[in-house]
Amino acid sequence: MRKYLHFVLLVISGLILIQCKDRSTSKTFKADVIVYGGTSAAVTTAVQVARMGKSVIIVSPDKHLGGLSSSGLGFTDTGNKEVIGGLAREFYQLIYQHYQKSESWNWQKQSEYGNRGQGNPAIDGEKRTMWIFEPHAAEEAFETMIRQNEITVYRDEWLDRETGVIKKKGTIISIKTLSGKIFRGKVFIDATYEGDLMASAGVHYTVGREANSVYDETWNSVQKGVFHHGHYFKDNIDPYRIPGDPSSGLLPRISSETPGENGTGDNKIQAYCFRLCLTQHTENKVPVTKPEGYDSTQYELLARLSETRWNEFFGKYDPIPNFKTDVNNHGPFSYDNIGMNWDYPEAPYERRREIIKEHVLYQKGLLYFTATDPRLPSRVREIMNSWGYSKDEFVDNGYWPYNIYVREARRMLGEYVMTENDVLCKREVPESIGMGSYTMDSHNVQRYVTPEGFVQNEGDIGVRAPEPYRIDLGSIIPKMDECKNLLVPVCVSCSHIAFGSIRMEPVFMILGQSAGTVAALALEKKKFIHDLSYEEIKTRLIKDGQILEFR
């Protein structure tokens, strides 16, 4: 009897141990490829891996997929559309299909919208693509790609940046999120705008602007007195709280730091903003209201600016379908929150949330200020009061975009560093995995006081690429001695000014697909990503519609 009881106890103990073990491993998930990020690149990376027959999981900090493409940036910065192929073009074809449905035009007739876009037509009927769209249409397209390829997505999962990356012999074994979930894979992709996985994996990177001497460039670095766009103060505006009295202190949003000498580097980054989706259509308009914490003194510079000129402020209310806009920064004091994001790339999550909250307050306050403040011309207030939030966009986020526009954060120092010499076609890029073509575009980096005692902006650069340029394979691959199984298609290895062109959403989708191709090929060939030959990568990319050369 005792032996029987002893046996039963052993069985029960074993079952308990098995249950405990199951519970301890229930938060562990495995796939051939783990993609960290919720951007457009994360989606195209995962789709490519799945189509090449490998298992893949997206671990997304975001609840809504698509990054800026589904968060307000609907007036696409395409550059030369002929070099946008593969899954990126497939995305824009899904957009085209969406707007071919009559029910997609609920506030406006398609004929009323026409083929908008100055030098950037919205619709290419011959190739069945559409390049300008509403945020919800973009999110729907990304979700279609996820659904059709049966990709598993874990949302609202944030990398444990302190201890969440486990590496052995230069290889990532697993990553852990703050919720405690563990994701094991053979290849990992960092498809975030910030490069958090890359940094936590010990891969070297840079933040800010290099001196021109580092890569033999001209348009990197501090660029005082260089004005390529109209986003600078064209009139002498006093920067002090009491005009003419430096002892009274600077007005808000003017840096007390010295801007540095032209040609030198710094750790400052170009400004962020939210790409707002506004409308004047009464049936779909949510009025602008006074935000909690509103302080009209934050916009004193704008009031002083309004005394001389106001033609620029509404210059980038770009029309997207259904009487909506993709609103971007335009002019010397606008939606870019200049100088308020310098610590964002390296900041912990809590600090990043503070920065984002401050940007939200700044932009909501700016809308309210321009609609109500009596110091502004009445015609300005009348125009602003005609606009409101689109009530059918971002409905679970107070009609506010999900993502802030992280125009630049960390940039990897990988096997190949793209510079302006590549973008301007001054040197041969040896191993193309896709192409870019947009202007090298940096928004303002800082607002400072000139030696003459007036306020000025610095850092706004726009230099056109003479033709589409190749993007090198090595720009998405870390150095082999740093990590053997990581690919980085967003925070790519490049200089600040080269990133000004590469950072466009279609290019991120292109590089995402290429990263997915490299990952799947490495698994198929049973090699490290560094050991693949370029020819086998190139062959597969071309097969899947990527455009590697411009003819």
TAVENQUI-V347869 format. One record per helix or strand of 2 or more residues. SS is the DSSP state (hx for helix, st for strand). FROM is the first residue (numbers start at 0). LEN is the number of residues. If there is no record, write none. Layout:
SS/FROM/LEN + SS/FROM/LEN
This chain:
hx/1/24 + st/27/3 + st/32/4 + hx/39/12 + st/55/5 + hx/66/4 + hx/80/3 + hx/85/14 + hx/101/3 + hx/109/4 + st/122/2 + st/128/2 + hx/134/14 + st/151/4 + st/164/4 + st/170/7 + st/181/3 + st/186/4 + hx/195/5 + st/204/3 + hx/211/4 + st/239/3 + st/244/6 + st/277/2 + hx/281/3 + st/284/3 + hx/295/10 + st/316/4 + st/323/4 + hx/348/24 + hx/377/8 + st/387/3 + hx/394/3 + st/409/3 + hx/419/4 + st/431/5 + st/439/3 + st/445/4 + st/453/5 + st/460/3 + st/468/4 + hx/472/4 + st/485/2 + hx/495/7 + hx/504/21 + hx/528/3 + hx/533/10
